Structures are given as structure tokens and as C-alpha cells.
Amino acid sequence: MARSNMTFGIFGIGFGGVGLLLALARTEPKRLVLGAAALGASAIAFQFIAMYSMALLVVLLVCAVLSSIGFA
């Protein structure tokens, strides 16, 4: 799952770069292209932050369960 998110992130960054190059080569609105790239980067960052926070929550939950049964 994490590997597919990283792959999509790399593709998103690559497509954003291609879009920026096309916007510079043609008379596309640069503000629209930069806004789309910023939206994609923030979506990727949100996915990674959510993934790591859930992993931390699972570790804390496992520690709490092990502590309550007297194992640790």
C-alpha cells in the first residue's frame, strides 16, 4: 500500500513538472498549473501524514493492550 502511494506521488510530481513545462512553452495560465501542482503535493503530503499518524496510533494501542495484560 505504501509503495503504491509513493508511486502515485512520483507520477503526480512528474506530471506536475510536465504541466509546468507545457505552461511555460505555451501561453497556458501559470497560476492554474501551479495551483494544480500545489494541490497534488498537498494531497500526497496528507496521505503520508495520515499513514504515519495511524501507524503511531496502532503502536500506542498495542503498547496499551500489552501493558494492561501485564506483559510489558
Order of alpha helices (4+ residues) and beta strands (2+ residues): alpha-alpha
